[in-house]
Amino acid sequence: MVIVRCIGPDEFFLERVVFPFELLSFLAPPDSVVQIWTHGLGGAELRESLSVNDLCMDELISEPGMAEASDGVSALHQNEPAWQQAS
């Protein structure tokens, strides 16, 4: 089990517990940081810190400011960033 935290601009924060063999996908603003934490003998330990840009799945983005869900449904509000629409 690990804890995934995504911290971004404009007070964006996402934290999820991910179990073995579980997949996690999410939308986040550009320039966010993804942290992976585990539990050790001394408490929580930061295992890895990655830029969300390194984890981006380019095939899901059809045009700037417009996100497409994995089932092919386009985001409804083109004026809002895609990561705000997913909440």
C-alpha positions in Angstrom: 0.0 0.0 0.0 1.2 3.5 -0.9 -0.2 7.0 -0.5 -0.1 9.2 -3.6 -0.3 12.9 -3.1 -0.6 15.4 -6.0 0.1 19.0 -5.0 -0.4 21.8 -7.5 -1.0 25.5 -8.1 -4.2 27.3 -7.1 -4.6 25.2 -3.9 -4.9 21.9 -5.9 -4.4 18.8 -3.6 -5.3 15.2 -4.2 -4.4 12.3 -1.8 -5.3 8.7 -2.4 -4.4 5.3 -0.9 -3.4 2.9 -3.6 -3.3 -0.9 -2.9 -1.1 -3.4 -4.8 -2.4 -4.2 -8.3 -4.7 -1.1 -8.2 -4.4 1.5 -10.9 -4.9 5.2 -10.3 -5.6 7.8 -12.9 -6.5 11.5 -12.3 -6.4 14.9 -13.9 -4.1 17.6 -12.4 -3.0 21.1 -13.4 0.3 21.4 -15.2 3.4 22.0 -13.0 1.9 19.8 -10.2 4.1 17.5 -8.2 3.2 13.8 -7.5 4.6 12.3 -4.3 4.6 8.6 -3.4 4.7 7.8 0.3 5.0 4.4 2.1 4.9 3.4 5.7 8.1 2.4 7.4 9.1 1.6 10.9 9.6 5.2 11.7 6.4 6.4 10.1 5.6 7.8 6.7 8.5 7.9 4.2 8.7 9.8 1.0 9.7 7.3 -1.7 9.5 9.3 -4.8 8.6 12.8 -6.1 7.8 13.3 -9.7 6.5 16.1 -12.0 3.0 15.5 -13.3 4.4 16.4 -16.7 6.5 13.3 -16.6 3.4 11.2 -16.0 1.1 12.8 -18.5 -0.8 10.5 -20.9 -0.7 12.6 -24.1 -3.2 10.5 -26.0 -6.0 11.7 -23.7 -5.6 15.3 -24.6 -7.2 16.4 -27.8 -6.5 20.1 -27.7 -5.2 22.7 -25.2 -7.7 23.3 -22.4 -9.9 20.4 -23.6 -9.7 17.0 -21.9 -11.2 13.8 -23.1 -12.2 11.0 -20.7 -11.0 7.5 -21.2 -14.5 6.4 -22.4 -14.4 9.0 -25.3 -16.7 11.6 -23.7 -15.4 15.1 -24.1 -15.2 17.5 -21.2 -18.3 19.7 -21.0 -16.9 23.0 -19.8 -14.2 24.3 -22.2 -13.6 27.4 -20.1 -12.5 25.5 -17.1 -9.2 23.6 -16.8 -9.7 19.9 -17.3 -8.5 19.0 -13.8 -11.3 21.2 -12.2 -14.0 19.4 -14.3 -13.1 16.0 -12.9 -14.0 16.8 -9.3 
